[in-house]
Amino acid sequence: MVVPGRDTWADDTRWVTDAAIKRGINALTFDGPGQGMTLRLQGLPFRPDFEKVMKPVLDFATSLPHVDNNRIGVMGMSFGGFQIPQAAAFDKRIKICITDPGNIAWGKVIIASG
């Protein structure tokens, strides 16, 4: 599963899911509260209890017959990289957790490149 950040939509992570599918790995991405469509079209803000967001997504994924429930991985990109460790701490179905939190200090990067 790929969890995007605040400034992206699930569709923007298609390059990751497409690459996984080409390698025979099942892939799923979604917009949770505070992300993509849920933020912009429904006004749902981020939640501090992201494990409660991941639970129904994991319930759905593990209900699919072609998913190996012993090999569930989650990759969080940008702000998603900050959210998924908490979900992994609460839900043992997540067997691997990859975090790519991005740059948390854009101001410093912009000033340094100036």
Secondary structure, DSSP 8 states (H G I E B T S, - for coil): -EE--TT--GGGGHHHHHHHHHTT----B---TTSHHHHHTT-----S-HHHHHHHHHHHHHHSTT--TT-EEEEEETTHHHHHHHHHHH-TTEEEEEEE---S-HHHHHHHH-
